[in-house]
Amino acid sequence: MLIEQPPWLYRAIFTGAVWRLPQADKCVYLTFDDGPVPEVTPRVLDVLDAYGVRATFFCVGDNVRKHPAVFDMLTERGHTVGNHTFNHIRGTHFRSANYVANVDRAAELIRSDLFRPPHGHMRLPQLYRLRKRYRVIMWDVVTRDYSPHMTARGVFNVVRKYTRNGSIIVFHDSLKALERMTVALPQSIEWLLEQGYRFETL
């Protein structure tokens, strides 16, 4: 559970970040990290289109640089984008100035006031600096679709077990998640719809 749904202490440490957004009615926020990737992202978009669902994509700047046409598909098809650094770097491994510079480099390609730190790892000084310019979006449920130790069924079960009103749910439009995510995503959307959830973007 420490991975799938971060505990309250971790959330409390990163004050000012957004972890969950409960609404008057049942609402969830699907998010995707690490794209755009031409082998994966268009397939995700087709699934979302099939269900009439809109999502938020936290994009890696270097992937945007390499695949601008795929990146443009996100907004053209009604989705929201956010910044996920230029090189998908962990904030805990970098000085704050260098980390913020990497975020700023991505911002040259990704016009958004949303930011999510890769792996959820960043130093508090980095958070304090970035939240002056961005809504720092974390998550309430991470599906672990990236893990080779998970199955598609396991990913779906994470969604079923941990989702609640206002959950920000993390999938990945990356090659390492492809096999599990493309099976679990439609199952998860169908289950969420059956439970009466609506979908919003951030």
N, C-alpha and C positions, 0 to 999 in steps of 0.2 A: 504493500500500500504506500510505502514511502516514495515509490517511483510513480505509480499510477495516479495517486492523489496526494499531493504534497501536504504535510501536516501543518497545523495552525502556526507552530513556532517558526517554521521556514517562511510562511506567508507574512508573519509579523515582523520578521527581520527586514524583509524587503518592502517596507512601508511605502505607499505611494504607487506601487505596481498594481495592476489589475489582474486578479485571479479568477473572479467569478462575477457575473452580473445578473442576479435574480430579478425576475420581472413579476408583474401581477399575475400573468398567466405563464404556462409552462413554455420556456424558451431555452434554446441552446445555440451555441456559436461554434460552427465547424471551422477549424483552422488547419492549414497545411504549411509545413516548414520545408525548406531546403531546395525548392525549385527556383526557377522553372527548368524542367528537364524534358527534352522533346520526346523521349521514349515513354514518359510517364504523365506529365502534366495534361496533355490533350485528352488522355484516357480518363483522368479525374474529371475534367470539365464535361466530358460526355456523360459520365455518371450523374454529375450534379444537374446537368440540363435535363436528363431523363426524369428526374424527380422534382424539377422546378426549384432547386435549392441553391442559395447563394452562400458563398463562404469567403473567408479571409485568408490570403496567401502571404506568408512571410518569406520573402525572396532573398536569396543570396546575390549580392551585387555582381560577382563575377559570372554567375549563371545568366543574369540579365544581360550582361555584356556579350556573352557568347551566343545567347538565344533570344534576341530582342523580339522576334516575331512571335515566339511562344509567350513571352512576357506580355506583349500587347493583347494577346487573346484573353488574358485574365480580365482586364477592364472592359474590353469589347463585349465580353459575355456576362457582364454585370457583377463581377466580383470585386472585392476590396483587396488592396495590396499593402504590405508593410515591409519594413527594413529588418534584415536578419544578418547584418554586417556584410562586408564585401567578400571576406574569405572564410566565413563560417568559423570564426575564432572564439575561443573561450576567454571571457574577460579575466578570469583568475590567472591566466598565463601571461597577461600583458599589463604594462603600465597604463594608467588611466588615459594619459594623453594619446598614446598609440592606439588604444582601443577606440576612443572617441573618434580619432582620425580615420579609422577603418570604417566606422559607422557613417561618418561624413562622406567618405568616398562612395559608399553604396548609395547615399542619399542623392548623389549627382545623377543617378539613374532611376532611383525609386522615389518618386514624389509622394511622400506619405508622412503623416504625423504619428504613425504606429511603429513601434519597435519591439522586437522580441530577441532576447539574448540567446544565442545558440547554446543548447544543453541546459539553459536556465542558469548558467554560471556567469556571475559578474561580481565585481567588488562594489561595496557600498558607495565609494566615491564616484564610480562610474555611473551607478544608478542615479545619484544626486545630480550629476551633470546632465545626464541624458533626459531625465524626466522634466527638465526645464523646457525642452523642445519637443518631447515625444510623450505619447501615452505608452508607457511600458506595459506590454501585455504578456502575462505569464500563462498559466493554465489551471484548470480544475481537474482535468482528466487527460493523461497522456496514454495513448493506446499501446505504445511499445511495438508498433508495426514495423519498426526498423530492426528489431532484434531477431537474429537467426534462431534463437531459442523459443520463439513464439510461433504459434500456428495461426492461420486465419481465424479459426474458431476461438482461439485464445484472445485475439485482438477484439473480436466481437464481444466476447464475454466481459472484457474490461469495460467496454462501453455500457453494457447492460448492468454491470455491478455498481459502477461508480457515478454514472450520469445522474444529475439532479437539476432542478430548475436553476437556470443561469450558468450552467457548466460551459466553460470554454474547453473544447475538446481538440486535442492535437493528433492529426495524422501527418504523414510525410509524403510529398510527391517526389520521391527519390528512388533511385534504382534499387537500393538495399531494402526498401519497403514494398516494392512493386508487387511481389508475389502474394504477400499477406494482405496488403491494403486494398488491392483491387477486388478481392473477394469479400473482405470484411466491411468495406465502405458501403456498398449497396445494402448488405444485411443490416448494418447499423442504422442507415437512413430509414429503411422500412420499419425497423423496430421502434425507432424514435417517433415516427409518424403514428404508428399504432398506439403508442403511449400518450399521444396528444400533444407532442412538442411541436412548436414552430421554430423555424430557423431564421436567424438574423446575422448580419455582418457586424463587424466591430467598427 
